[in-house]
Amino acid sequence: MDDRAAARGTSYVGRFAPSPTGLLHAGSLVAALASWLDARSHGGRWLVRIEDLDTPRNVAGAAEAIVAQLESVGLRADGAVVRQSRRTALYQAALQRLEAKGRAYPCACSRRDLALAVAAPAGTSDARAEAIYPGTCRTGLHGKAPRSMRLQVEGVDGSGEARIDWLDRRLGAQHQDVARAVGDFVLKRADGVFAYQLAVVVDDAEQGVTDVVRGEDLADSTARQILLQRLLGVATPRYLHTPLVRTADGAKLSKQTGATPLLLDDPLAALRGAGQVLELAARGTTIAEWLASAIGCWGERTVAA
């Protein structure tokens, strides 16, 4: 059975995982709609996970408001909404497994230390990307207090899964040498917060996610996540990275670039706008009719192709 045939079965599980740093905007609706359509086109389940580990950036009430926004445009989760802040024991257990394998180590470097020692990754568009870490603390802390925990990307002898190749369902063949592009990246921050890369891998594995459909800005994170999946011995989902909504000057539409909250006084108009970005020729005069048409359009292009 090929990947497409397997994905058509009931084993398909997709997810949408927003951060509650504000309400959904036009760009985040595109990602939500694409992931929902992919799940529905494959006859699978669609989950919603709130990525609220970065508590200083969370906005009170945003998580509940996001779920309400999704439901107002007909995108309802198949099951209870999960919050990362209630799953830290899972992340700690994964970190301990990596430590036991000799692939996670404490780092004493401060932001100032890193600024003096490293350069930013060249050509990356990932907002979560870190500077290329040179492995300063790999050989020990030399009397300094530990601050964060990092993944040792390569083995001690320089071997390991540093080069990652994968196939994106939209972007095609992709590859990244994690050692050269990122270096030993953070698993747990100095403030005690588990890093996005570790948390998302643990969550996807624990929730049985088979397909990740998300914005193209997160494509740069995929190699790091696949590396962690291999080291933790969990399955690698299929990936599809969707087109981004951009501002007039070409920047990704985001809260950082001044994206305004999605106006849902006309939810059908909002869906149609997201559908245009995804190049869907969907039709319908109600939300239910439009979504049914969009499922057909998406399925013809991505499932039967």
C-alpha positions as CSV (number, residue, x, y, z in Angstrom):
1,M,0.0,0.0,0.0
2,D,1.5,3.4,-1.0
3,D,1.5,6.5,1.3
4,R,-1.5,8.0,-0.4
5,A,-3.6,4.9,0.0
6,A,-2.6,4.5,3.6
7,A,-3.5,8.2,4.3
8,R,-7.0,7.7,2.9
9,G,-7.8,5.3,5.7
10,T,-9.1,6.1,9.1
11,S,-5.6,6.1,10.5
12,Y,-5.0,9.6,9.1
13,V,-4.6,12.2,11.9
14,G,-3.9,15.9,11.1
15,R,-3.6,18.9,13.4
16,F,-3.6,22.7,13.6
17,A,-1.4,24.1,16.4
18,P,-1.7,27.8,16.9
19,S,0.0,29.9,19.6
20,P,-2.3,32.0,21.8
21,T,-0.3,35.2,21.3
22,G,-3.3,36.8,19.8
23,L,-6.3,36.0,17.6
24,L,-6.1,34.3,14.2
25,H,-5.3,36.5,11.2
26,A,-5.7,35.8,7.5
27,G,-2.4,33.9,7.3
28,S,-3.3,31.5,10.1
29,L,-6.7,30.8,8.7
30,V,-5.0,29.6,5.5
31,A,-3.0,27.1,7.5
32,A,-6.0,26.0,9.5
33,L,-8.2,25.6,6.5
34,A,-5.5,23.6,4.6
35,S,-4.9,21.2,7.5
36,W,-8.7,20.7,8.0
37,L,-9.3,20.1,4.3
38,D,-6.5,17.6,4.1
39,A,-7.9,15.7,7.0
40,R,-11.4,15.7,5.6
41,S,-10.2,14.8,2.1
42,H,-8.5,11.7,3.5
43,G,-11.4,10.7,5.7
44,G,-9.3,11.3,8.8
45,R,-9.3,13.2,12.1
46,W,-8.4,16.8,12.7
47,L,-7.0,17.9,16.0
48,V,-6.4,21.3,17.6
49,R,-3.5,21.8,19.9
50,I,-2.7,25.1,21.6
51,E,1.0,25.8,21.8
52,D,1.1,27.9,24.9
53,L,4.5,27.0,26.4
54,D,5.9,30.5,25.9
55,T,3.8,32.0,28.7
56,P,5.3,35.5,28.6
57,R,3.9,35.9,25.1
58,N,0.5,34.4,25.7
59,V,-2.5,36.6,25.6
60,A,-5.2,36.0,28.2
61,G,-8.3,34.4,26.6
62,A,-6.7,34.0,23.2
63,A,-6.8,30.2,23.2
64,E,-10.5,30.1,23.8
65,A,-11.0,32.9,21.2
66,I,-9.0,31.0,18.6
67,V,-11.2,27.9,19.0
68,A,-14.3,30.1,18.7
69,Q,-12.9,31.7,15.5
70,L,-12.3,28.2,14.0
71,E,-15.7,27.0,14.9
72,S,-17.3,30.2,13.5
73,V,-16.0,29.2,10.0
74,G,-17.0,25.5,10.4
75,L,-13.6,24.1,11.4
76,R,-14.3,22.0,14.5
77,A,-11.8,19.7,16.2
78,D,-12.4,16.0,16.4
79,G,-11.9,15.7,20.1
80,A,-10.8,17.8,23.0
81,V,-8.4,20.7,22.4
82,V,-5.0,20.0,23.9
83,R,-2.8,22.6,25.6
84,Q,1.0,22.1,25.7
85,S,1.3,23.8,29.1
86,R,-0.4,20.7,30.6
87,R,2.0,18.2,28.9
88,T,5.4,19.2,30.3
89,A,5.9,15.8,31.9
90,L,6.0,14.3,28.4
91,Y,8.6,16.7,27.3
92,Q,10.8,16.1,30.3
93,A,10.6,12.4,29.8
94,A,11.7,12.8,26.1
95,L,14.6,15.1,27.2
96,Q,15.7,12.4,29.7
97,R,15.7,9.8,27.0
98,L,17.9,12.0,24.9
99,E,20.3,12.5,27.8
100,A,20.4,8.8,28.4
101,K,21.5,8.3,24.8
102,G,24.2,10.9,25.2
103,R,22.5,13.3,22.8
104,A,21.4,16.1,25.1
105,Y,23.7,18.2,27.3
106,P,23.6,21.3,29.5
107,C,24.8,24.6,28.1
108,A,26.0,27.6,30.2
109,C,26.1,30.1,27.3
110,S,24.3,33.4,27.8
111,R,22.8,35.4,25.0
112,R,25.8,37.7,25.1
113,D,28.1,34.6,24.9
114,L,26.3,33.4,21.8
115,A,26.3,36.8,20.2
116,L,30.0,36.9,20.4
117,A,30.6,33.4,19.3
118,V,28.1,32.6,16.6
119,A,26.6,33.8,13.3
120,A,22.9,33.7,12.2
121,P,21.9,30.9,9.8
122,A,22.3,32.0,6.2
123,G,19.2,32.1,4.1
124,T,16.7,30.9,6.7
125,S,13.1,32.2,6.8
126,D,12.2,30.4,10.0
127,A,11.1,32.9,12.7
128,R,12.1,30.2,15.3
129,A,15.5,29.7,13.8
130,E,18.5,30.0,16.1
131,A,22.0,31.1,15.5
132,I,24.5,28.4,14.5
133,Y,25.8,27.1,17.8
134,P,29.5,26.1,17.7
135,G,29.3,23.4,20.4
136,T,31.0,25.5,23.1
137,C,29.6,23.4,26.0
138,R,29.8,20.0,24.4
139,T,33.0,19.2,26.4
140,G,31.6,20.4,29.7
141,L,30.6,23.6,31.6
142,H,34.1,24.2,33.1
143,G,32.7,25.5,36.4
144,K,29.8,27.5,34.9
145,A,26.2,27.1,35.9
146,P,23.9,25.3,33.4
147,R,21.3,27.5,31.7
148,S,19.7,25.5,28.9
149,M,19.7,22.0,27.4
150,R,20.9,21.4,23.8
151,L,20.7,18.5,21.4
152,Q,24.1,17.2,20.3
153,V,23.2,17.0,16.6
154,E,26.1,14.8,15.6
155,G,27.7,11.9,17.4
156,V,30.9,12.5,19.3
157,D,33.0,11.2,16.4
158,G,31.2,13.6,14.0
159,S,28.9,10.9,12.7
160,G,25.1,10.9,13.0
161,E,22.0,12.0,11.2
162,A,23.1,15.5,10.5
163,R,21.9,15.6,6.9
164,I,18.2,15.1,6.7
165,D,16.3,14.5,3.4
166,W,12.5,14.5,3.2
167,L,9.8,15.0,0.6
168,D,7.3,17.8,1.1
169,R,4.0,17.2,-0.6
170,R,3.9,20.7,-2.1
171,L,7.6,21.9,-2.2
172,G,9.0,18.6,-3.4
173,A,12.4,17.1,-2.3
174,Q,14.0,19.0,0.5
175,H,17.3,18.5,2.5
176,Q,19.2,20.2,5.3
177,D,22.5,19.6,7.0
178,V,21.4,20.4,10.5
179,A,24.9,20.6,11.9
180,R,25.9,23.3,9.3
181,A,22.5,25.1,9.2
182,V,21.8,25.3,12.9
183,G,24.3,23.4,15.1
184,D,23.4,22.0,18.5
185,F,19.9,23.5,19.1
186,V,18.1,24.2,22.3
187,L,15.7,21.7,23.8
188,K,14.9,23.5,27.0
189,R,15.5,27.2,27.4
190,A,17.3,29.0,30.2
191,D,14.0,30.1,31.6
192,G,12.9,26.5,32.0
193,V,10.5,26.5,29.0
194,F,10.7,23.5,26.7
195,A,11.6,24.5,23.1
196,Y,9.2,24.4,20.3
197,Q,11.2,21.8,18.3
198,L,11.1,19.2,21.1
199,A,7.5,19.8,22.2
200,V,6.0,19.6,18.7
201,V,7.8,16.3,18.0
202,V,6.6,14.8,21.3
203,D,3.1,16.0,20.8
204,D,2.8,14.8,17.2
205,A,4.0,11.3,18.2
206,E,1.8,11.1,21.3
207,Q,-1.3,12.2,19.4
208,G,-0.6,9.8,16.5
209,V,-0.3,12.6,13.9
210,T,0.3,11.1,10.5
211,D,0.3,14.3,8.4
212,V,1.5,17.8,9.2
213,V,0.0,20.6,7.1
214,R,1.3,24.0,8.1
215,G,2.7,27.3,6.7
216,E,5.7,27.4,4.5
217,D,7.6,29.5,7.1
218,L,7.9,26.4,9.2
219,A,9.6,24.3,6.5
220,D,13.0,25.2,8.0
221,S,12.0,23.5,11.2
222,T,11.3,20.1,9.6
223,A,14.8,18.8,9.5
224,R,15.4,19.4,13.2
225,Q,12.0,17.7,13.9
226,I,12.8,14.7,11.8
227,L,16.2,14.4,13.5
228,L,14.5,14.4,16.9
229,Q,11.9,11.9,15.7
230,R,14.7,9.5,14.7
231,L,16.6,9.9,17.9
232,L,13.4,9.3,20.0
233,G,12.3,6.3,17.8
234,V,9.0,7.8,16.8
235,A,7.3,7.9,13.4
236,T,7.9,10.8,10.9
237,P,4.6,12.3,9.6
238,R,4.2,13.4,6.0
239,Y,4.6,17.1,5.5
240,L,2.9,19.7,3.4
241,H,3.8,23.4,3.7
242,T,1.2,25.8,2.5
243,P,1.7,29.2,0.7
244,L,2.1,32.2,3.0
245,V,-0.1,35.3,3.0
246,R,2.2,38.3,2.5
247,T,2.1,42.0,3.2
248,A,2.4,44.6,0.4
249,D,6.2,44.6,0.8
250,G,6.4,40.8,0.5
251,A,6.9,40.0,4.2
252,K,5.1,37.1,5.8
253,L,1.8,38.3,7.3
254,S,2.2,37.8,11.1
255,K,1.5,39.5,14.4
256,Q,5.1,40.8,14.2
257,T,4.4,42.5,10.8
258,G,1.2,44.1,12.0
259,A,-1.4,41.5,11.0
260,T,-4.8,42.5,12.2
261,P,-7.1,39.9,13.8
262,L,-9.4,38.1,11.4
263,L,-12.7,39.8,11.1
264,L,-15.4,37.1,11.2
265,D,-18.6,39.2,10.8
266,D,-18.7,37.5,7.4
267,P,-17.1,34.1,7.9
268,L,-17.9,32.9,4.4
269,A,-16.0,35.8,3.0
270,A,-13.0,34.9,5.2
271,L,-13.1,31.3,4.0
272,R,-13.3,32.4,0.4
273,G,-10.2,34.6,0.9
274,A,-8.3,31.7,2.4
275,G,-9.4,29.5,-0.4
276,Q,-8.0,32.0,-3.0
277,V,-4.6,31.8,-1.4
278,L,-4.8,28.0,-1.7
279,E,-6.1,28.3,-5.3
280,L,-9.3,26.5,-4.6
281,A,-12.2,26.9,-7.0
282,A,-14.7,26.2,-4.3
283,R,-18.3,27.5,-4.6
284,G,-21.2,27.8,-2.2
285,T,-23.6,30.3,-0.6
286,T,-23.3,28.9,2.9
287,I,-20.3,27.8,5.0
288,A,-21.3,24.2,4.8
289,E,-21.8,24.3,1.0
290,W,-18.5,26.1,0.5
291,L,-16.5,23.7,2.7
292,A,-18.0,20.7,1.0
293,S,-17.0,22.1,-2.4
294,A,-13.5,23.0,-1.0
295,I,-13.0,19.4,0.3
296,G,-13.7,18.1,-3.2
297,C,-11.3,20.7,-4.8
298,W,-8.6,19.9,-2.3
299,G,-9.0,16.1,-2.7
300,E,-8.9,16.2,-6.5
301,R,-5.6,18.1,-6.3
302,T,-3.8,16.5,-3.4
303,V,-5.3,13.1,-2.7
304,A,-6.0,11.7,-6.2
305,A,-2.9,13.3,-7.7
